[in-house]
Amino acid sequence: MKFGLFCLFEKFTGSLHESIDNQLKLVELADAMHFDEIWFGEHHFNSFSVCPSPSLLLANAAHRTKYARLGCAGFLAPFYDPIRLAEEISLLDHLSNGRFNVGFAKGAFAPDSKHFNVTAEQLRPLMFESVSVIETLLHVKEPLNFDGDYFHFFNVDIEPKPLNQNLPFYIATFASDETIVFAAQHGYGLLLSQSISLDECERVIMRYHDIAGVLPSVVLLRAFFIHDDAKLALLLARPLIDHFAKSMRAASSFQKAPAFDTEKYITLVNERASFFDGEQIFQNGIIGDAKQCVEHILAIKKRFVNISVTLKPLGIDLFESVAQLKKFNENVRPYC
């Protein structure tokens, strides 16, 4: 089992500049702790999750880190020119000294489709064609001609080629059968969301195995919150997950994220004591005291092989996020 850090550059408090800087400082800490992988998301037109250019952020992270593999979870492939993205991916592999993982997603937010002029119906087939083009461009030894449904070009040969000739590819899926089939047919790994249950994760993996004859490499994203008091861990984590969900819904409907009011944080906690939400990110998160977090991870380890449990620590600022990461590294990781 591997462990990773999932970075969305979230703004609970402070400025957007501070949110970006604080996330990159957390990346440095995770690398110093020898986390296996560090993954960055991509969001656009979003005042809460500030990562519109993962290539630039990953280039910065490559300079700051030495050990962890770096990846995008994932590039929103329908919104890129695949030739340009192939060049960026190859260069990121060189900047990271061969430590790069390539992840792709189709995107689903309405503002993205509107502003990048792609219809919702085009997202998945566009992703499939773009990923196929990019993989070919990264490894082809002769200039490539391509005439597809969406992309058309002649005599293209990018340089440099990747440092790692076996550059790992991953596809994000919310358990879509069409995407699972595509990933399995091409031997790509899977990026599975924070909200997917372990039962659904098993179904997806077995569906992949039925097609490919092998088990996939899986990156399983999970919200993470640890506290000495298990009940308090649940109580404190819930408002943070709620705010994340509200912010993502706002971003997907042309609205700005709501402000996170630190002074009302305790009120939100008390509200959740009387009205408990069973939302999937919370239910499937690794949340509790150290013993419960260890048990949760061991349950994942028992059911799955070739999996990276990739954590998104729940903290409203750098201080809280650092504390969460340190508690994981000292009180959970050694027992998993």
C-alpha positions as CSV (number, residue, x, y, z in Angstrom):
1,M,0.0,0.0,0.0
2,K,1.1,3.5,-0.9
3,F,0.2,6.8,0.7
4,G,-0.4,10.1,-1.1
5,L,-1.4,13.7,-0.5
6,F,-4.3,15.2,-2.5
7,C,-4.0,19.0,-3.1
8,L,-6.9,21.2,-4.1
9,F,-5.4,24.6,-2.9
10,E,-8.5,25.3,-0.8
11,K,-9.3,28.7,0.6
12,F,-11.1,28.5,4.0
13,T,-9.4,31.6,5.4
14,G,-6.9,34.3,4.3
15,S,-6.2,35.3,0.8
16,L,-6.0,33.2,-2.4
17,H,-2.2,33.9,-2.5
18,E,-1.9,32.4,1.0
19,S,-3.9,29.4,0.1
20,I,-1.6,28.6,-2.8
21,D,1.5,29.2,-0.8
22,N,0.2,27.1,2.2
23,Q,-0.7,24.1,0.0
24,L,2.8,24.1,-1.5
25,K,4.3,24.2,2.0
26,L,2.2,21.2,2.9
27,V,3.6,19.5,-0.3
28,E,7.1,20.1,1.0
29,L,6.2,18.5,4.4
30,A,4.6,15.5,2.7
31,D,7.8,15.0,0.6
32,A,10.0,15.3,3.7
33,M,7.8,12.6,5.3
34,H,8.5,10.4,2.2
35,F,4.9,10.2,1.1
36,D,4.8,8.0,-2.0
37,E,2.7,10.3,-4.2
38,I,1.4,13.9,-4.3
39,W,-1.6,14.6,-6.6
40,F,-2.9,18.0,-7.7
41,G,-6.5,18.7,-8.9
42,E,-7.6,21.1,-11.6
43,H,-10.5,23.5,-11.1
44,H,-11.4,26.6,-13.1
45,F,-13.5,29.7,-12.2
46,N,-13.4,28.6,-8.6
47,S,-12.9,30.9,-5.6
48,F,-12.4,28.1,-3.1
49,S,-10.3,25.5,-4.9
50,V,-7.6,27.6,-6.6
51,C,-5.8,25.3,-9.1
52,P,-6.6,26.4,-12.6
53,S,-3.1,25.6,-14.0
54,P,-1.9,22.3,-12.6
55,S,1.2,22.3,-14.9
56,L,2.5,25.5,-13.3
57,L,1.8,24.3,-9.8
58,L,3.4,20.9,-10.5
59,A,6.5,22.6,-12.0
60,N,6.9,24.5,-8.7
61,A,6.4,21.4,-6.7
62,A,9.0,19.5,-8.7
63,H,11.5,22.1,-7.6
64,R,10.4,21.8,-4.0
65,T,10.4,18.0,-3.7
66,K,12.9,15.1,-4.0
67,Y,11.1,11.8,-3.2
68,A,7.4,11.7,-3.9
69,R,6.0,11.0,-7.3
70,L,3.9,14.0,-8.5
71,G,0.7,13.8,-10.5
72,C,-2.3,15.6,-11.8
73,A,-5.7,14.1,-10.7
74,G,-6.4,15.0,-13.3
75,F,-5.8,17.2,-16.3
76,L,-9.2,18.2,-17.7
77,A,-8.4,16.8,-21.1
78,P,-11.4,18.1,-23.1
79,F,-10.2,21.7,-22.5
80,Y,-6.6,21.3,-23.8
81,D,-4.9,21.1,-27.2
82,P,-3.5,17.6,-26.8
83,I,-0.2,18.5,-28.6
84,R,0.5,21.3,-26.1
85,L,-0.5,19.2,-23.2
86,A,1.7,16.3,-24.3
87,E,4.7,18.8,-24.4
88,E,3.9,20.0,-20.9
89,I,3.6,16.4,-19.5
90,S,6.9,15.5,-21.0
91,L,8.6,18.6,-19.6
92,L,7.1,17.9,-16.2
93,D,8.6,14.5,-16.2
94,H,12.0,16.0,-16.9
95,L,11.6,18.7,-14.2
96,S,10.7,16.0,-11.7
97,N,13.5,13.7,-12.8
98,G,11.1,11.0,-13.9
99,R,8.8,11.2,-10.9
100,F,5.6,12.2,-12.9
101,N,2.2,10.4,-12.9
102,V,-0.3,11.5,-15.6
103,G,-4.0,11.6,-14.6
104,F,-6.9,12.7,-16.8
105,A,-10.5,13.7,-16.1
106,K,-13.3,14.8,-18.3
107,G,-14.6,17.7,-16.2
108,A,-18.2,18.2,-15.3
109,F,-18.7,21.8,-14.2
110,A,-21.1,23.9,-16.3
111,P,-18.9,27.1,-16.4
112,D,-16.0,25.0,-17.7
113,S,-18.0,23.7,-20.6
114,K,-19.5,27.1,-21.4
115,H,-16.2,29.1,-21.3
116,F,-14.1,26.5,-23.0
117,N,-16.9,25.9,-25.6
118,V,-17.4,22.2,-25.1
119,T,-20.8,20.6,-24.7
120,A,-21.5,18.1,-21.9
121,E,-22.1,15.4,-24.4
122,Q,-18.6,15.9,-25.9
123,L,-16.7,15.7,-22.6
124,R,-16.1,11.9,-22.4
125,P,-15.4,11.2,-26.1
126,L,-13.1,14.2,-26.2
127,M,-11.2,13.0,-23.2
128,F,-10.8,9.5,-24.7
129,E,-9.5,10.9,-28.0
130,S,-7.2,13.4,-26.3
131,V,-5.7,10.8,-24.0
132,S,-5.0,8.5,-26.9
133,V,-3.4,11.3,-28.9
134,I,-1.2,12.4,-26.0
135,E,0.0,8.8,-25.2
136,T,1.0,8.3,-28.8
137,L,2.8,11.7,-29.1
138,L,4.8,10.9,-26.0
139,H,6.2,7.7,-27.4
140,V,6.0,7.8,-31.2
141,K,9.4,7.6,-32.9
142,E,8.3,9.2,-36.2
143,P,6.2,12.3,-36.9
144,L,2.6,11.6,-36.3
145,N,-0.4,12.2,-38.6
146,F,-3.8,12.1,-36.9
147,D,-7.4,12.5,-38.2
148,G,-9.9,11.9,-35.5
149,D,-13.4,13.0,-34.6
150,Y,-12.1,16.1,-32.7
151,F,-8.4,16.5,-33.5
152,H,-6.6,16.7,-36.8
153,F,-2.9,17.3,-37.4
154,F,-0.1,16.4,-39.7
155,N,3.6,15.6,-39.2
156,V,3.8,16.3,-35.4
157,D,6.8,15.1,-33.4
158,I,7.1,16.7,-29.9
159,E,10.4,17.2,-28.0
160,P,11.5,16.3,-25.5
161,K,10.1,12.8,-25.0
162,P,9.5,11.8,-21.4
163,L,12.5,10.9,-19.2
164,N,10.5,7.9,-18.0
165,Q,9.6,5.7,-21.0
166,N,6.9,4.0,-18.9
167,L,5.0,7.1,-17.8
168,P,2.1,5.9,-15.7
169,F,-1.4,7.0,-17.0
170,Y,-4.5,7.2,-14.8
171,I,-8.2,8.0,-15.6
172,A,-10.6,9.6,-13.1
173,T,-14.0,7.9,-13.0
174,F,-17.1,8.2,-10.8
175,A,-17.7,4.5,-11.7
176,S,-18.8,5.1,-15.2
177,D,-18.7,1.8,-17.1
178,E,-17.6,3.5,-20.4
179,T,-14.6,5.1,-18.6
180,I,-13.7,1.8,-16.8
181,V,-13.7,0.0,-20.2
182,F,-11.6,2.6,-21.8
183,A,-9.0,2.5,-19.0
184,A,-8.9,-1.3,-18.9
185,Q,-8.5,-1.6,-22.7
186,H,-5.5,0.7,-22.5
187,G,-4.0,-0.5,-19.3
188,Y,-4.4,2.8,-17.5
189,G,-4.7,3.1,-13.7
190,L,-7.9,4.5,-12.0
191,L,-8.4,7.7,-10.0
192,L,-11.3,7.1,-7.6
193,S,-13.1,9.9,-5.9
194,Q,-13.4,10.8,-2.2
195,S,-17.1,9.8,-2.3
196,I,-16.8,6.3,-3.7
197,S,-17.5,3.5,-1.2
198,L,-15.3,0.5,-0.7
199,D,-18.0,-1.8,-2.2
200,E,-18.3,0.4,-5.3
201,C,-14.5,0.5,-5.5
202,E,-14.4,-3.3,-5.5
203,R,-17.0,-3.4,-8.2
204,V,-15.1,-1.0,-10.4
205,I,-11.8,-3.0,-9.9
206,M,-13.4,-6.3,-10.7
207,R,-15.1,-4.8,-13.8
208,Y,-11.7,-3.6,-14.9
209,H,-10.2,-7.1,-14.2
210,D,-12.9,-8.8,-16.3
211,I,-11.9,-6.7,-19.3
212,A,-8.1,-6.4,-18.9
213,G,-7.3,-9.7,-17.1
214,V,-5.2,-7.8,-14.5
215,L,-6.0,-5.6,-11.6
216,P,-5.5,-1.9,-12.0
217,S,-3.3,0.5,-10.2
218,V,-5.7,2.5,-8.1
219,V,-5.4,5.9,-6.5
220,L,-8.2,6.2,-3.8
221,L,-8.9,9.7,-2.6
222,R,-10.0,10.1,1.0
223,A,-10.9,13.0,3.3
224,F,-8.8,12.7,6.4
225,F,-9.3,14.0,9.9
226,I,-7.8,12.7,13.2
227,H,-8.5,13.7,16.8
228,D,-7.8,12.1,20.2
229,D,-11.5,12.1,20.8
230,A,-13.3,10.0,18.1
231,K,-16.6,11.7,18.5
232,L,-15.1,15.1,18.3
233,A,-13.2,14.1,15.2
234,L,-16.6,13.4,13.5
235,L,-18.0,16.6,14.8
236,L,-15.2,18.8,13.7
237,A,-14.7,17.2,10.2
238,R,-18.3,17.5,9.2
239,P,-18.5,21.4,8.7
240,L,-15.3,21.3,6.6
241,I,-16.7,18.7,4.3
242,D,-20.0,20.6,4.1
243,H,-18.2,23.8,3.1
244,F,-16.2,21.9,0.4
245,A,-19.4,20.4,-1.0
246,K,-21.2,23.8,-1.0
247,S,-18.3,25.5,-2.7
248,M,-18.1,22.8,-5.4
249,R,-21.9,23.1,-6.0
250,A,-21.5,26.9,-6.2
251,A,-18.6,26.6,-8.7
252,S,-20.6,24.3,-10.9
253,S,-23.5,26.7,-11.1
254,F,-21.8,30.0,-11.9
255,Q,-21.7,31.2,-8.3
256,K,-18.9,32.3,-6.0
257,A,-18.0,30.0,-3.0
258,P,-19.6,31.0,0.3
259,A,-17.4,32.6,2.8
260,F,-16.0,30.4,5.6
261,D,-16.8,32.2,8.9
262,T,-14.3,31.1,11.5
263,E,-16.3,32.7,14.3
264,K,-19.3,30.6,13.4
265,Y,-17.3,27.4,13.2
266,I,-18.4,26.2,16.6
267,T,-22.0,27.0,15.7
268,L,-21.7,24.8,12.7
269,V,-20.2,22.0,14.8
270,N,-23.1,22.3,17.3
271,E,-25.6,22.2,14.4
272,R,-24.2,19.0,13.2
273,A,-24.5,17.5,16.7
274,S,-28.3,17.7,16.3
275,F,-28.5,17.2,12.5
276,F,-26.1,14.6,11.2
277,D,-25.6,14.4,7.4
278,G,-24.8,11.1,5.9
279,E,-23.1,12.5,2.7
280,Q,-20.8,10.2,1.0
281,I,-17.5,12.0,1.3
282,F,-18.0,12.1,5.1
283,Q,-19.1,8.4,5.3
284,N,-16.2,7.2,3.3
285,G,-13.6,9.5,4.8
286,I,-10.8,8.3,7.1
287,I,-12.1,10.2,10.2
288,G,-11.8,9.4,13.9
289,D,-9.2,8.7,16.5
290,A,-5.8,7.1,15.7
291,K,-7.2,3.6,16.3
292,Q,-10.2,4.1,14.0
293,C,-8.1,5.6,11.3
294,V,-5.7,2.7,11.4
295,E,-8.6,0.2,11.3
296,H,-10.1,2.0,8.3
297,I,-6.8,1.9,6.3
298,L,-6.2,-1.8,7.3
299,A,-9.7,-2.6,6.0
300,I,-8.7,-1.0,2.6
301,K,-5.4,-2.9,2.7
302,K,-7.1,-6.2,3.3
303,R,-9.5,-5.8,0.4
304,F,-7.3,-4.3,-2.3
305,V,-3.8,-4.6,-3.8
306,N,-1.8,-2.1,-5.8
307,I,-3.6,0.8,-4.2
308,S,-2.6,4.3,-3.1
309,V,-4.6,5.8,-0.2
310,T,-4.4,9.5,-1.0
311,L,-5.4,11.8,1.8
312,K,-6.9,15.3,1.7
313,P,-6.3,16.6,5.3
314,L,-9.2,18.6,6.6
315,G,-7.8,21.8,8.0
316,I,-8.9,25.4,7.7
317,D,-5.3,26.7,7.6
318,L,-1.7,25.6,7.3
319,F,-1.4,25.1,11.0
320,E,-4.3,22.6,11.2
321,S,-3.3,20.8,8.0
322,V,0.3,20.4,9.2
323,A,-1.0,19.0,12.5
324,Q,-3.3,16.5,10.7
325,L,-0.4,15.3,8.5
326,K,2.0,14.9,11.4
327,K,-0.6,13.0,13.4
328,F,-1.1,10.7,10.5
329,N,2.6,10.1,10.0
330,E,3.3,9.5,13.7
331,N,0.1,7.8,15.0
332,V,-1.4,6.0,11.9
333,R,1.1,5.3,9.2
334,P,3.5,3.2,11.3
335,Y,0.7,0.7,12.1
336,C,-0.6,0.3,8.6
